[in-house]
């Protein structure tokens, strides 16, 4: 597991790649960037829980430990998150 938890976040078509230290605030900003996109009600609630739920940061770190990059669907777009270093 990475000590600094710096991640690279990209939402093609909405945001250019940025590097952030993983925190609840960063995940909330990602959610705010995609919550307005057209998507099914189920996907909306699942994505909201994934990015802002009580274990969102821990779960994201666990998933990045298993795979070096994640692609999370968000309507017609996708959120790409990977370790920055």
N, C-alpha and C positions, 0 to 999 in steps of 0.2 A: 504494500500500500504506500502511496506517496505521502510524504510528510507535509508538503505545502498545499496540495490539492488545487494546483493551478490547472484550469481547464480551458480549452479552446471551444468557443460556442459559435455556431454559424447557422443562420436561417436563410438559405438561398432564396433570393427574390425579395427578402424583407430586410435582412441585416447582414453586413459584412462580417467576416470572422473577427472575433475579439477574444482576448485572453483575460480571464478573471480568476480570482481566488474563489473557489466554490463556497458559497454561503447561501443561507435562506433568502437573503436579499437578491442575490443574483438569480436564483431560481424563480423568485417572484417577478423579476423584470422580464425573464424569458416568458413566463406565463402571460404577463401583460402585453407582450409583443404578439402573441398568437391567439389570445382568447377571443378576439373579434373575428377570426377567420371562420368561414362557413365549414361546419363539421357536424356530424351527427351528435345528438344529445349524449349518447353513451360515450363517444370519443371525447367530447367536451369535458364531461365529469371525470373520466379516467385520466385525461391529460392534466386536468387541474389537480387531482389527487397526486399524480406522479410528480408534479413540479412544486406543489405547495403543501402537501400533506405533512404530518408530523415526522415522518421518517424519510422524507424526500432526499435529503442530503446523504444520509447513510446508505439508502438504497442505490443512489446514483454512484457513490464511491464503490459499493459492492459490484455493481454491474460493470463499471470501468475496470475493475480488477480482473473480471472474467474476460472482458473483451476490450481492446485498446480504444475502440470508438463505438459510439452508439448513434443510431439513427432512429428518431422517434417521429412517427407520422403526426402531422398537425393540419388537418383538412387536406388541401391540395399541396401543402408545403411539407417540409420536414425540418426537424431540429437535429443538427449534427453536433455531438459533444464528444470531445476526446481529451486525453491528457495533453497539456501544453508543452511539456518537456519530454 
